Amino acid sequence: MKRLIIAILCTMMCLELNAGDKVRFMPAWLPQAQFAGYYAAFENGFFEEEGLDVEIVHVGLYSSKGAVQCLLDGDVDFIVSSPVQALVARENLGADFKNVLQVTQSTGLMIVSHTPIPDAKSLEGLNIGRWKTGISEICDICCKTNGITVNWTPFLNGINLFLSGAVDATLVQSYNEYYQLIEAMGYIPEDHCFRFADNGFDIPEDGVYVTGEYLEKNGETVDKFCKAVMKGWLWAFDNREKMVDIVMDKAEEFGIRTSRYHQNCMLDEMEKLLKDRITGEITFEPIQQDMFEFLIKYLLELGYISGSVSYSDIVR
């Protein structure tokens, strides 16, 4: 009987070891190629190779609780977020969030207008659609540094506000709504586009975030997760057709209407955003300290944060 009990216990221990460390991960939005590297790591077993049992949890389309709040509440262990969101959450929610892997190296944030906008000054007085949540704080920094006033019209998502003519211009992401507009309109003149990355506001967006407490207790797990994610992104760009197949399956699972064309365009743009603008290489380098300090300076001036934050408070 003792031998039988010992054998059962050994078997249970082996099963637990094989199952790997359980990890819950939440992208910042619904399934799309913006998160291709994470899906690739999951579908190809890269997480399992690192000894991780990863569950991917998506935020609901109409949920009032986003990824940041889910991380803070302990619903998930890892999320995709941005330096701006982490800093604002630190201020408003008392959140101790750590950037453990910076994925994109540039911002895809743009403004598309019905009329030419050759520079930031051309935005003066325009009625511009702006997401209620997200990284729109960069818009206020742009206005502050250029001394301009813009009439912002908040909306949840989509392109209908712009297409209807209800606004003069709208915020879009280069990998998503920009292509939706092209599909709807057929063509968008480049001089109707204001790209924040080309106008002094190239603040990287998507990165992997955990709480400071989780990082302190699970540093090895964090390293393994990040290693699998990096491998996943490289695989995604080397296996585009298979990657789009995976994304389309994920979208269908959630009842999201999209197209292979759109997801291919998104994947192409994500590759551009992951590359260093000088070397053209995918590096996964953390946000540069001078850009971080630029961000802190204006978030303070605009009242988004009330106290100085050091680079090491956010970036591992």
N, C-alpha and C positions, 0 to 999 in steps of 0.2 A: 504493500500500500504506500509506504514512504517513497519507494522508487517511482511509483505511478504519479504521485503528487509532484515530485521533483521534475519528472518528465513533462508534466502538464505546465508547470510554472516556467520551465525553460522554453517550451514551445510558445507560450504567451509572450515571453520576453523577446523572443526572436521575431514574432509577428509585429510587436510594437516597434522594434528597431527597424524592420523592413518598411514599416509604414512611414517612417520619417517624421521629422518635426512638423507639426500641423501649423500652417500659416494661412491667414486670410488676407486677401489682397483686393483692393477696390480701385479700379480706374476712375478717372475724374468725370467720365460721361458714359453714355451707352456704347455698345460694341461698334467699333469702327477701326480703320487702319491706323488711326492715331495711337492705338495701343498694340500694334502688330507684334512688337518684340516680346511683350508679355504673353500673348496668345501663343507665339512660336515656342517660347520656353516651356509653356504648359503642354502643348500638343506633341512636342518632340521629346518630352521626358527630361529636359534639361534641369528642371527643378528636382526631379526624382534622382538624377545623377548626383545632385548635391545633398541628397538625403532629406529633401523637403517634401511634405505633402501639402500642396498649395490648393486652396479653394479660391476661385475668382468670383467675387461678388460685385454685381453692378448696381449703381444707384438707379432708382426708379425715375422714369421720365417726369412725373409730376410730384416727386417726393420733395418735401420741404427740407429734408435732411440730406445734405451733400456729403461728399467723401471726407472733408475736413471734420465735420461734426461726428461722423461715424468713427473716425480714428480717435477722436477725443473721448468718445463714449465707450471705447473698447470693443466696438462691434467688429472691427478689422484691425490688422496689425501693420499693414503697409498700404499706402495710397499713392496715387499720382497727384501732385500739386505743383505749385510754383513758389518762388521766393516771395512774391508779393502776397499771395494768399497766406503763406506761413507767418509772415510778419504781421499782417492784419489780424490773423487768428490769435497770435501771441498777445496782441493788445486787447482785442475784444473778448476773447474766450479764456484768457489765461493759459493758453496752450504752449507747451514746450515741445515744439516740433523740430526734428532734425532732418536736414537734407543729406541722405546717405548715398545718393547717386544722382548726378545731374545728367539727364538724358539729352534734351535738346540744347544746342549751343547758341541758338538765335531765336528771336520771337517771330511768329507768323502773323502777328497782329497787324491789321490793315484798316484803313477807312476807304470805302468806295463811294464815289460821289456821282451825281447826275451831270455835274459840270467839272471842268478841269480844276485840279488842286495841286499846282506846281510846288507848293511849300506849305509849311505849317501856318503861316500868316493867312493863307487862302481859306483856312477853316473858320476864320472870324465870322461870327454871326450865323453860321449855318445851323440848321436843325438836324441833329445827327442821332440816329438810333444807337442805343447802347444797352448791353446786357445788364439785367438787374444784379446779377452776381457774376463773379469771375475775376478777370484781371483788368477791369476797366479803370482801375486807379491810375494806370499808366497814362490814360487819356488826360487826367487832371494834371499829372506831372508835365505832360507836353504843353498844355495850356498855360501852366504856371511859368515854365521856362521861356515861353514865347510871348507872354503877355497878351494872350487872346482870350476872348469869351465865346463860348459855344453853348448853344441851347441843346441840352441832352434830352432825348426821349427814351425812357427805359422800356425794354421789352424782354421777354423770356428767351426766345430763340427763333431761328428761321430767317427768311428773306422777304416775306410778304409785305412788311412795313415799307421797305425800300421800293419793291416792285410796284406797289400801289401809288407811289408818289407822295405818301404821307410824310416822308422825311426827305431832306436834301441829300443825305448821305447815311451810311450805316457802317458800324463796326463789323468786320468779318475776320475769320482766320484764313490764312493763305491756303491751308490744307483742307478746308471744309466749305464754309459759306461762299468763299470766293468762287470756287468751282460750281457751286449751285447756281450762283448768279450767271456765270458764263453759260451754263446749260440752259438757263431760262431766257437769257437775253441774246445769246449767240456770240457776243463780242463785247469786251470792256476795254476802252482805250487806256493805255498805261498812264496817261497824264490825268486820268480820273481816279488814280489810286495813290493813296498816301501810305507808304510802308514805314512803319515805326522803326524797323531795323536799319533803314537807310537814312534816317533823320535824327540819329543820336540817341535813340531809345531802344537799343538792342539788348533788352533785358531777357535772358533765357526763361523759358516757361517750364515745361514738363520735367519733373524730377521725381525720384522716389523718396517718400517721407515716412518716418516713424516717430513715435514719441521718444523723448529723452529717456524716460524710464525703461521703455522696451529696448532701446539701444544698449543701455547700461547692463541689462539683464541677459540680452540675447545677441551680443555682438557677433558671435560666430554665425548665427542664423542669418543675420543681416548681411554679412559678407557673402554667404552662400547664395542668398536670394539675388543680390546684385550681380554676382558672377553669372548666374543663370540668365538674368535679364539681358546683360551685355551680349552673351552668346546668342540669345534669342533675336535681338535686333540685327546682328550680323547675318544670321540665317535668313531672316525675313527679306533682306535686300538681295540676297544671293538666290532666293527661291521665290520669285515674285508670284508666279502663277499659283503655286501651292499656298502661298501666304494669303492671296486674295480668296482662294477657296475657303480657307479657315475663317477669314473675316466674314465672308458671305454666309457661312454656316452659323456663325455667332449671331449675325444680324437677323437671320431667319428665325433663329431660336427665340429672339426677343420681339419678333413681329415688326422689325424695322424695315421700311421700304428704302432700298438703295439700289445701286447698280455696280457691276464690276468696273465699269469705266470710272465712276466716281471714286471707288475705293483704290483703284490703280493710281489715279491722280493724287489721292491723299498719301499713298505710300511713297510716291515719287517726291512729294513735297516734304514729307517727314524725313526722308533721307537727306535732303538739302539742309533741313533744320538741325539735324544731328551732326553735320559736318562743321568743323572749324572753318570759319570764313577765310582765314589766311592760308592754312595748309591744305584744306580740302579733305582732311582726314576725319574719321569718326574717332573721337578721343574720350568721351564721357568725362571731360574735365569739369571740375566744380565752377560755379559762377566766379568770375574774377572779382577780387576784393575791391578794386576801384569802382566797378559797376555796382557792387553791393553797397558801398558807401554813398554813391550817387543816389541810389534808391532810398536809403535811410534818410538822407538829407531832405529830400522832397516829401517823403511820407511824414516826416516831422513837421515841416513847414505847412503842409496841407491838413494836419491834424489827424491823420490816419493812425499815427502812433504818438505816444506822449513822452516816451523816454528813449534814450539812445540804446541801440542794440549792437553788440559786437559781432564780428564775422563768425566767430566760433560758437556764438549762441545758436546759430541756425545751421551753419555748414560743418559737417563732420570733418 
